[in-house]
Amino acid sequence: MAGLVMPSAPPLVRRLAAEMRALVTPGPRLVDEVECILSVLLAILFAHLIGARNVSWAAFSGYMVMRSRLSESLVRGALRIIGTGLGAGIAWLLVPMVAHSSILTSIAAASIGGITLYGALTHRRAYAWLFVGLTFEMILLDSIEHHSRMVSEFVETRLLEVVAGTVACLIVNLISQVTARRRWPAGPSPAPQMAGGWHPNAARHAGQAALTLALIPWLWAWLHIPELAQSAITVMAVMLVPISNMGAASFATVSHRLLQRMAGCLAGATLAGAMVIVAHGSPPALILGTALGVLIGRHIENGKTCLAYTGTQFTLAILVTLVPDSYLHTATAPAWDRLTGILIGMALLEPVLLAWHLLRPEPQAHAGVGQGSLDA
């Protein structure tokens, strides 16, 4: 590929050529991408074996927990399980008391979402804080959409999904450490720098997310749009930005992440939609498409460019579209509903940010350093 690209070629062409070479060049980056594929496929298998309902969430857990070093994956997986367990416990206690009322549901969504997002923005165990909030929001919104089901069913399946994905990731990572990683080891990820004390910018940022989350139950009561749990996930994931980027820069930062999330989701959905048409319900074709989509998404994410976040969203769209809850009864409608929920989350968040930005001008960014993007 390198010999086919002239030195005088435009920078974009040279960059694309370099990325294509990296896609097939043995090394730590390719090993990581193969690990992600195997982790996702094993998570799908485990989710089916243990009876999880939302198999694509188990697959995404297998993808997001994966890190190049086993110790990092273990910590990340443990935090994801702990956060999911705590969020499920809070939901088990609160949801039965609030699900019958749009007002109470709105207050609960805003309160738990805002508090846990602030914790994720300012505390060391950010990933656990994030998943307390995400799990609560998912169970709350799933419960008002499927009110005939018991809350305990949603609690059980959320736990099964995250355990399936985490265990799959750790198994693949362990095997890789004693095989491929011996030849192509990877260095540790940079340690996050945390800022201590009270952070008004983080509180303001979490308040913006809480206000957006408060709108979602009312949207359900008005239009009965399915899969609004994806809207809540979108809001919390997009709002998880470094503290150093808050203040005057936060509106531009989050808006940029929204655009990246939309671009990644639309690109992933386009490719996944084409694969659905080609597969025509064939499980082997859907599995092959899933593997290809994960490879492309992780490769973009590993590029360490401004498009890295787009790669994560690309993979999310691939997984929610191509990973059905049952390969025996494949249907595309649930996948499109989930993608619609993601887009609705973006559509709700941007006006809230814009209105807040115009009505309450924000001070300059705090000098502290935040956790960075963890995503879901």
Beta strands, then each sheet from edge to edge (+ up, - down):
end
